[in-house]
Amino acid sequence: MNKTKLSSDSDDINIFKELFVKNQVYKDVLSKKELWKGIAELYNGKFTIKQTINKDLVSFRLEIPYKNHFIILTETDTKPLKLETELKLNRRFNFNISWEGVVERVMKIFGTQDITIGDKEFDRKYLIQSNNPELLSQFLNFEQIKQSILKSNLYLLDLNYSEKDESHKLLIVKDRNTRRIKEMNDLIKLEFSIIDFFIRKNIIRS
């Protein structure tokens, strides 16, 4: 299968340069190779590229160290940009902040929890769930985390406890179209701010 590269000089997405692989939108992630290499150098990260055996699909993985934690960025030809971090917290704190589309609006009609924080733009755009609304409010107001979520137009910001690993998993999902170094920097700095919040609140286990 031939790959169709997206122009790195344009922010416009040409739908004719999108193909479908196994029912997923295909975008050539290799067109972002230099961007990811630059980010790796900037943050002293470890950048790896993997291909399937027949070399028709490519995946990126970037590991960035920060204050005894590791932020893992991934993106593939068929999956969006994700940032994942394992956090050892000393309390059960879960939240899910998801872009509010048609499905989420229907869920609200049938009683799905939706926390409002008093910010009209944020409340309109995101469905918010948490086991601790008070702590979540402090979290969102720490170092402009709330503004960073809006600015980055995140699809998902999720924190969940894993019984198997006895740790929390922090997940950010962006999109397929992040192509600028500033956008990448903003996402990484958001992760830094989140880790800093838990450290400041003494929620990180020593």
Sequence and secondary structure as in RCSB ss.txt:
>XXXX:A:sequence
MNKTKLSSDSDDINIFKELFVKNQVYKDVLSKKELWKGIAELYNGKFTIKQTINKDLVSFRLEIPYKNHFIILTE
TDTKPLKLETELKLNRRFNFNISWEGVVERVMKIFGTQDITIGDKEFDRKYLIQSNNPELLSQFLNFEQIKQSIL
KSNLYLLDLNYSEKDESHKLLIVKDRNTRRIKEMNDLIKLEFSIIDFFIRKNIIRS
>XXXX:A:secstr
       TT  S  GGG EEETTEEE  GGGGHHHHHHHHHHTT EEEEEE TTS  EEEEEEEEETTEEEEEEE
ESSS  EEEEEE BSS   EEEEE  HHHHHHHHTT      S HHHHHHEEEEES HHHHHHHHTGGGHHHHHH
HHT SEEEEEEETTTTEEEEEEE  S    HHHHHHHHHHHHHHHHHHHHTT B  
